Amino acid sequence: MPRVCLTASQREAAKKADQAKALADGLMVHKALTRSTFQDMAEQLNVDVKILRKAIKGEQVYVPLEKALNILLMAGVVEMKKERRSGNVQ
């Protein structure tokens, strides 16, 4: 049965919970596909193992933007698009 979110704060909390679950699922899929350990993944991402485990549990973690982007890329939540550059620089 779908969740019903009546207030803005409920919608925001549901959105954050969905994002955390998508991140955790993506990290677990990556872990299974590469047959790596949490320690290996943390070393690849250059983060502490505790931060990675909190992210997989769905807890809120605070990391620098570059590390957050690397975590999202590893989880497959976001993809980097090639930037199109035109010759017209103003």
Helices and strands as residue ranges (DSSP letters): H 8-34, H 38-45, H 49-57, H 65-75
